[in-house]
Amino acid sequence: MLIATIRPAEKHIATAEGTEIPELRAKLIAEAPAGWEMVSAHVEMKPGGIRIVTGKFERRDEPREIEAADMATLEAKVPSGWQVLSVRAT
């Protein structure tokens, strides 16, 4: 028997425009759905001190376990939008 630990792997992109990085970061984080974390941010400079920040968010819900007799069956049980973190044999 194989047991896999899986978690959501969905991604979300948000953009904010302004002049102050701390304010832009706060705007991006406020747009994130519950259970999502900002994993990266890209800042683009525009004339006049304007910055455009694009934040990449990923879902970080609690992992869960699934079981199967073999690896092919285990992989088929992974829901769409989820990723396998680890596999162990019992």
Backbone as CSV, one residue per row, in Angstrom:
resi,resn,N_x,N_y,N_z,CA_x,CA_y,CA_z,C_x,C_y,C_z
1,MET,0.847,-1.174,0.000,0.000,0.000,0.000,0.894,1.240,0.000
2,LEU,0.517,2.219,-0.802,1.229,3.494,-0.857,0.344,4.595,-0.290
3,ILE,0.963,5.516,0.422,0.260,6.678,0.965,0.983,7.926,0.469
4,ALA,0.235,8.827,-0.135,0.809,10.078,-0.628,0.254,11.242,0.183
5,THR,1.113,12.175,0.496,0.689,13.437,1.095,0.548,14.430,-0.045
6,ILE,-0.616,15.064,-0.150,-0.883,15.987,-1.248,-1.359,17.330,-0.684
7,ARG,-1.231,18.379,-1.511,-1.755,19.699,-1.149,-2.162,20.432,-2.420
8,PRO,-2.997,21.458,-2.282,-3.406,22.227,-3.457,-2.201,22.914,-4.097
9,ALA,-2.234,23.042,-5.408,-1.145,23.692,-6.138,-1.680,24.786,-7.048
10,GLU,-2.847,25.312,-6.736,-3.443,26.359,-7.560,-2.654,27.652,-7.418
11,LYS,-2.699,28.463,-8.473,-1.993,29.740,-8.488,-2.954,30.867,-8.833
12,HIS,-2.658,32.055,-8.330,-3.472,33.252,-8.572,-2.512,34.421,-8.750
13,ILE,-2.774,35.299,-9.704,-1.950,36.477,-9.961,-2.781,37.722,-9.674
14,ALA,-2.181,38.698,-8.976,-2.848,39.978,-8.716,-1.857,41.101,-9.020
15,THR,-2.378,42.250,-9.421,-1.537,43.392,-9.772,-2.015,44.639,-9.030
16,ALA,-1.062,45.440,-8.580,-1.369,46.711,-7.934,-0.445,47.780,-8.505
17,GLU,-0.944,49.007,-8.590,-0.172,50.114,-9.150,-0.167,51.279,-8.170
18,GLY,0.989,51.894,-7.990,1.119,53.034,-7.093,2.567,53.450,-6.971
19,THR,2.899,54.143,-5.882,4.264,54.651,-5.733,5.028,54.028,-4.574
20,GLU,4.337,53.572,-3.551,5.000,53.059,-2.352,4.892,51.532,-2.259
21,ILE,6.045,50.869,-2.184,6.092,49.407,-2.148,5.301,48.824,-0.969
22,PRO,5.446,49.324,0.272,4.670,48.735,1.384,3.157,48.807,1.148
23,GLU,2.680,49.917,0.591,1.244,50.049,0.307,0.809,49.080,-0.786
24,LEU,1.642,48.928,-1.801,1.313,48.010,-2.898,1.276,46.573,-2.396
25,ARG,2.223,46.220,-1.544,2.247,44.862,-0.970,0.972,44.618,-0.162
26,ALA,0.581,45.599,0.647,-0.640,45.464,1.449,-1.869,45.299,0.560
27,LYS,-1.926,46.026,-0.557,-3.048,45.897,-1.500,-3.107,44.477,-2.066
28,LEU,-1.949,43.966,-2.454,-1.907,42.616,-3.026,-2.365,41.578,-2.009
29,ILE,-1.845,41.659,-0.800,-2.200,40.688,0.236,-3.689,40.768,0.562
30,ALA,-4.258,41.975,0.532,-5.693,42.135,0.803,-6.549,41.455,-0.262
31,GLU,-6.031,41.322,-1.477,-6.763,40.683,-2.565,-6.691,39.157,-2.527
32,ALA,-5.794,38.614,-1.722,-5.601,37.165,-1.683,-6.770,36.478,-0.997
33,PRO,-7.291,35.425,-1.609,-8.341,34.646,-0.943,-7.795,33.974,0.317
34,ALA,-8.650,33.613,1.245,-8.231,32.915,2.465,-7.508,31.623,2.112
35,GLY,-6.413,31.350,2.804,-5.642,30.127,2.565,-4.595,30.269,1.467
36,TRP,-4.445,31.456,0.907,-3.471,31.700,-0.155,-2.325,32.546,0.398
37,GLU,-1.103,32.289,-0.074,0.070,33.043,0.351,0.772,33.620,-0.869
38,MET,1.313,34.842,-0.710,2.097,35.425,-1.794,3.467,34.756,-1.779
39,VAL,3.855,34.168,-2.912,5.120,33.454,-2.996,6.177,34.228,-3.778
40,SER,5.750,35.228,-4.555,6.705,36.085,-5.246,6.012,37.360,-5.692
41,ALA,6.836,38.372,-5.958,6.313,39.639,-6.454,7.336,40.234,-7.416
42,HIS,6.833,40.777,-8.501,7.688,41.407,-9.510,7.298,42.878,-9.592
43,VAL,8.304,43.757,-9.506,8.051,45.200,-9.564,8.551,45.742,-10.900
44,GLU,7.677,46.486,-11.555,8.023,47.144,-12.814,7.946,48.648,-12.580
45,MET,9.006,49.356,-12.958,9.054,50.811,-12.788,8.513,51.508,-14.035
46,LYS,7.707,52.536,-13.815,7.172,53.371,-14.888,7.653,54.807,-14.667
47,PRO,7.632,55.652,-15.687,8.028,57.055,-15.506,7.166,57.735,-14.438
48,GLY,7.766,58.675,-13.732,7.038,59.412,-12.705,6.987,58.701,-11.363
49,GLY,7.816,57.699,-11.161,7.853,56.991,-9.878,6.736,55.980,-9.685
50,ILE,5.986,55.698,-10.732,4.904,54.723,-10.638,5.492,53.310,-10.681
51,ARG,5.004,52.483,-9.798,5.427,51.080,-9.770,4.205,50.194,-9.997
52,ILE,4.426,49.145,-10.766,3.395,48.129,-10.962,3.944,46.843,-10.364
53,VAL,3.235,46.329,-9.376,3.677,45.106,-8.694,2.720,43.979,-9.051
54,THR,3.285,42.889,-9.545,2.511,41.696,-9.855,2.875,40.634,-8.828
55,GLY,1.896,40.225,-8.041,2.120,39.219,-7.011,1.587,37.871,-7.447
56,LYS,2.348,36.830,-7.166,1.936,35.462,-7.467,1.573,34.797,-6.142
57,PHE,0.359,34.247,-6.086,-0.145,33.602,-4.886,-0.364,32.114,-5.147
58,GLU,-0.143,31.312,-4.110,-0.425,29.880,-4.182,-1.253,29.483,-2.980
59,ARG,-2.111,28.513,-3.205,-2.949,27.991,-2.135,-2.108,27.145,-1.196
60,ARG,-2.254,27.343,0.083,-1.463,26.606,1.073,-2.356,25.966,2.129
61,ASP,-3.444,25.352,1.677,-4.323,24.663,2.617,-3.574,23.496,3.257
62,GLU,-4.174,22.959,4.280,-3.583,21.814,4.963,-3.424,20.637,4.007
63,PRO,-2.283,19.963,4.068,-2.113,18.761,3.250,-3.055,17.654,3.718
64,ARG,-3.287,16.701,2.837,-4.085,15.530,3.203,-3.431,14.298,2.602
65,GLU,-3.898,13.137,2.988,-3.313,11.888,2.501,-4.309,11.115,1.659
66,ILE,-3.771,10.426,0.651,-4.552,9.505,-0.162,-3.801,8.179,-0.205
67,GLU,-4.523,7.093,-0.441,-3.922,5.752,-0.452,-4.257,5.026,-1.741
68,ALA,-3.342,4.135,-2.144,-3.580,3.277,-3.307,-2.619,2.098,-3.245
69,ALA,-2.946,1.074,-4.017,-2.124,-0.143,-4.026,-0.841,0.031,-4.837
70,ASP,-0.866,0.879,-5.876,0.321,1.074,-6.709,0.430,2.541,-7.126
71,MET,1.577,2.898,-7.701,1.850,4.293,-8.040,0.917,4.830,-9.118
72,ALA,0.606,4.049,-10.119,-0.284,4.509,-11.189,-1.670,4.859,-10.631
73,THR,-2.175,4.019,-9.750,-3.484,4.275,-9.135,-3.415,5.486,-8.221
74,LEU,-2.309,5.617,-7.493,-2.125,6.759,-6.601,-2.118,8.061,-7.396
75,GLU,-1.361,8.091,-8.490,-1.297,9.294,-9.329,-2.663,9.639,-9.923
76,ALA,-3.439,8.620,-10.263,-4.771,8.856,-10.824,-5.728,9.440,-9.780
77,LYS,-5.442,9.220,-8.498,-6.308,9.726,-7.429,-6.007,11.180,-7.038
78,VAL,-4.906,11.732,-7.528,-4.551,13.115,-7.180,-5.528,14.052,-7.892
79,PRO,-6.293,14.849,-7.121,-7.272,15.747,-7.752,-6.603,16.805,-8.618
80,SER,-7.327,17.282,-9.594,-6.826,18.357,-10.447,-6.524,19.580,-9.577
81,GLY,-5.395,20.228,-9.815,-5.016,21.395,-9.030,-4.288,21.061,-7.739
82,TRP,-3.950,19.785,-7.541,-3.218,19.352,-6.357,-1.867,18.792,-6.770
83,GLN,-0.915,18.739,-5.834,0.393,18.169,-6.118,0.776,17.186,-5.025
84,VAL,1.597,16.206,-5.400,2.095,15.204,-4.461,3.338,15.771,-3.782
85,LEU,3.348,15.751,-2.458,4.512,16.205,-1.697,5.447,15.060,-1.351
86,SER,4.858,13.902,-1.013,5.667,12.740,-0.662,4.851,11.473,-0.806
87,VAL,5.567,10.355,-0.960,4.931,9.035,-1.059,5.706,8.103,-0.139
88,ARG,4.958,7.289,0.604,5.608,6.289,1.463,4.851,4.974,1.354
89,ALA,5.567,3.894,1.562,4.966,2.557,1.536,4.625,2.145,2.960
90,THR,3.532,1.388,3.081,3.168,0.892,4.420,3.327,-0.604,4.478
